[in-house]
Amino acid sequence: MPIRSPRAREGRPLFDVVSLARRARETGGRLSAEQVEQIRRTVHRAPEAVVKVLPRASNDLKAVGNHLNYIGRNEEVELETDDGERIRSANTESLIEDWDLDIDDVRRQSALGATNGRKPPKLVHKLMFSMPPGTPPEKVLGAVRNFAREEFWGQHRYAFALHTDEAHPHVHLVLKAVNEDGVRLNIKKATLRHWRFEFALNLRAAGIEANATERAVRGQHRKAKKDGIYRAGLRGDSVYIHTRGEAAAAAQAGEGSDIEQAKRRLTSTRRAIEGGWYSLAGVLERDGHLDLSREVRRFVRAMAPPRTDTESVRESPDYATYRIPMRDKAYSR
């Protein structure tokens, strides 16, 4: 049975140190045991739960079938469905029929004729849940199974599969975009924050130390690159990375001012975060958590200075290559 637990409030930061510190300071209230543990996990740098939405090839039947075959590793890996059935990718056609995706596809295409040629909406959402190397794969799978039951069972049809062929264990989950009442799920940033919180909660219930905080709270600012950008970068043909490099070169040559504006925003955010952490250190000390209070202060002092993406590119050992114009090469991202 899935665990029952408090739900994260959608639309709110996963761990708002500034707001938490202000409330505790102004009201004189004590931090709850759950809040103290969240602080402890963060300053001890517990592994962060990762939830991603894979963005491409989700809006036609062929693409859905290809993705189901991919996560099933062409019949080498079992897929588990929302009703507990385990199937191989050779049977995904029956899954598509059972989910009525063929009917949904006809409806979408009919509606598309009245939408001025816009891109058709997704038939499915492709999600990926992952944890760092060394995390027991079966526990990651169990956490995703419980998460999916809590979030989607009886509403959205879904199937998922565990992959262990890379260093970090991860689970791919295919989620029907339209629920059983005909309502389409639109995934927003707040939705992803909520899912990360719940995934981490289920991991901890399985005995895996897992956290769900935002980068700025941990003193980090660089976003993880999307999968397509990352893989194109490994091949050396990423338009996104090349464009960032050109922006860094232009900024250094005095050709742009966006970097200064971005730097001011980052610096302002960092000051607020540091102030919140130091206030929490004071609250912890007042409540008798002396060791944790000292750890919080060390955690803040160890934060690297805030860096914009452009500054990070400029400091890269490969920075010189960004000044070379792109010639005779098709860049995929």
N, C-alpha and C positions, 0 to 999 in steps of 0.2 A: 504494500500500500504506500502511496506517496506520503511524505511527511507533511504535517500542517505547521505553518509558521507565519509570523507577521509578514505582510506584504510590503515591498518597497513602494513608496508613493511616486507614481509616474509624474514626470515633469520637474522633479526635484533632483538636485545633485546627489550622487551616491553617498558622499560623505562631505558635508559642508562645514569645514572646520571654523570658518569665520562666524557663521550663524550659531553653531553649537557653542562656541566660546562666548559669544555675546550673551546668549540666553543664560548660560551658567553663571556668568559674571554679574549680570544685571539682576537676576532673581535670587542669586545665592544658592540655587539648587544644586544637588549632587548629581554627578554623572551616573547613569544607569550602568549596571554590570555589562550590558550589551555594548554600550558606548565605549566603556573602558577597553573591552576586548577589541573593538574596531580600531581604537587608537593603537593598542599593542600590536595588532597584526600589521598595521601600516608602518609603524616605525621599525618593526622587525623585518619589513619588506617581504611579507608573505606572498607567495605566488599569486598573480592576478588572473582571475578567470577571464577568458577571452570569448566573446561572441561576435561573429562577423556575418554580414549579409553579402553573399556573392552576387555581384550585380548583373551579370550578363547571361543571355540565352535562357530566358525563363518564360517566353511569351508565345511559344508554339509547341505542338505536340511532339514534333521530332526532337526539339531541344530538351524537352522534359524527359523523353525516353533516353536520350544520350546521357543526360546527367544521372539518371537512375542506373544506367549501365556503368557509368564511371564510378559512382560510389559503391556499386556492387562489385567493382573490379572484374567486370565481365565474368560473373558467376563465381568468382573466388571468395567473395565476402557475402555473408548473409545480410539481408535487409530485414529489419523488424518493423512491423506496422503498428498503427494505433490500436488495433484489436488484438495485438500480441502474436499475430501470425509471423512466421519467419519464411522468407522467400528468397529465391535467387533472381538475379537480374534477367534471366531468360523469361521470367513470369511477369515482367513489369507491364506488359500490354494489358494483362488482366487487372493490374493495379490501376492503370489509367482509366480503364473502363469502369471499375468499381467506384472510382472517385468522380465519375461523370465528367472528366476533363474534355472528352470529345464533344460533349454537349456544350460545355462552357466555351470551347473554342469556336463552335458555330455561332453562339450568341455574341461572342466578342467580335468576330469578323463581321457579323451583321451590323452591330453597333458602330463598327469602325467606318462604315461607309458614310455615316453622318458626322464624322469628326474631322473632316478635312485632312484625311491621310495621316493623322497622328499615329504614333507608335502604339500598337495594341497593348493593353494592360497585361500584367503577368498572370500566367496560369498558376504558378507556384512561386513560393519564396524559397531560396536556397540558403540555408543557415549552416554555419560551422561553429562548433564549440571545441575549444582546445585548452590544454594546460601544458606547462613546461615539461621537458624531458625528465624522466624519472618518476612521473606520476603514474600510479597503477592504472593501466588502460581500462580494466574492467570496472573500476570505480568511477572513472570518467563516464563510461557508458551507462552505468547505473544512475549517475547523477542526471544525465540527459534524459534517461527514461522517466525518472520521477518528475523532472522539470516539465517535460512535454505533457505528461498526464495532468499535472496541475494547471498548465496554461492552456492546453488545446483540446484535451479529450472531450468528445461529445460535441465539439464545435467545428474544429478544423481537422481534416484528415491529414495524416502525416506518416512518413516512414523514415528510418534512420539507420546508419551503419557506422561501425567503429573502424577507423584506419590506424594501423600501427606500423606502417611501412616507412614512416618518417620519425625523426627523433622525438617530436612532441605528439603524444596521443591526442587524436581529435575525432570528433563525431560529426558526420554530415547528416543534416536533417532536411528533408524535402517537405514543405508545408503547403497544403492547398491554400491558394490566396483568398478564395471565397468560402465562407463558412456554410454550415448546413442550413442557415436561414437566408442565404443569399447575400450576406454582407461582406464586402471586401475589406481585408486587413491592409492598412497602410502603415508601414513601419517607419516610425519617427525616431529621432535621437533619444527622446524620453523612453520610447519602447525598448530600445537597446539597453539603456541604463537599467531599466527594470528587469530585463532578462538576465543581464550580467549579475545583478544582485541575487536573483533567485537561483541561478546556476551555481554561484559561489555558496549559497546557503545549502543547497543539496550536496555539494561536494563536502562541506564541513560535516553534514549529517552522516556522510560515508567515512568520516575520519581523515579527510584530506584538508590540510591547511590551505585555505583559499580566500582571497580577498576580492573586493570589487570597489575600487576607488577611481577617481579621475586623475589624469596625469598631473595636472597643476598642483593637486594636493600633495603629490609625491615629489614635487620639484622638477617635473619633466614637462616638456612642451612640444616636442616633436611628435607628430602623429605617425602611427604605423602606416606604411605605404599599403595601398590596395594591392591585392594579389597580382593583378595584371601589371601594375607599375613595377612591383618588386621583381617579377620574373623578367620583364623587359629590361630592367636595369642590370640584371645578371648577364643578359645577353649583350648589353652595351648599346641597346637601340631604343631607349626610353625617351620619348619627346618630353614627358613631364620632367624628368631629371635634367635633361639638356636645357630646358627652358629655365629651370631654377638656377642652373649654372650661369646662363647668360644674364639672368637678373642680378646675380651676385657680382658678376664682372661689371655690369653697368653701374651698380650701386657704388662699387669701389672707385669707378672712374668718375663718380659724381653725376651720373646720368639719371639718377632716380632718387626719390625721397621716401618711397613706401617703407623702406627698411627702418627709417627713424620712427615713423608712426607705429609700426608693428613693435618696435623695441619699447616705445613708451607704454603701449598696452601691456606687454609682457612684464615690464618692470612694475607697473601699477598692480597687476594681478599678484606678482610675487610678493610685494610688500604686504598686501592684504592677507595672503596665505601665511606668511611668516608671522604677522601680527596675531592671526588666529591661533597658530600653533603655540606661540609663546604665552598667549592668554590661557590656552588649555593646560600648558605646563603649570601655570599658577594655580588653576583649579584642581589639577591632580595633586599638587603639593598640599593644597588646603585640605583635600579629602584623604590625605595619608598615603597616597601612591607615590612615595618619594623616588623610588627607583625608576618608575615609568616617567615621572616628571623629568628626571635627568636625561633619560633616553630620548624624550621628545626634543629637548634642547640640543642634544648631539645630532639628532636627525636633521634638524633645521640647519645647523651650522655646516653639515656635510652636503647640503644641496648645492649642485653645480649652478653657476651663474646662468640666468635665463639667456637663451640663444634663439634668435629667429631662424627659420629654415634657411634663409639666405646667408646668415652668418655661419651656420653649420656647413653649408656647401662650400663657403669661402675657406673654411678651415680644413676641408677635406684634402687628403694627399693627392687626390685626382683633380683638384681644382683647375690646374693648368689645361686639362683636356677640354674643359667647358668653353674655352675661348676659341676652340677649333670649330669653324663653321660645319654644319651638316652638309655633306655632299654625297650624292649618288647612293642614298640609303633610305629605305622605307622604315620610318620609326613607328612602332606599334602603339606607343602610349605617350 
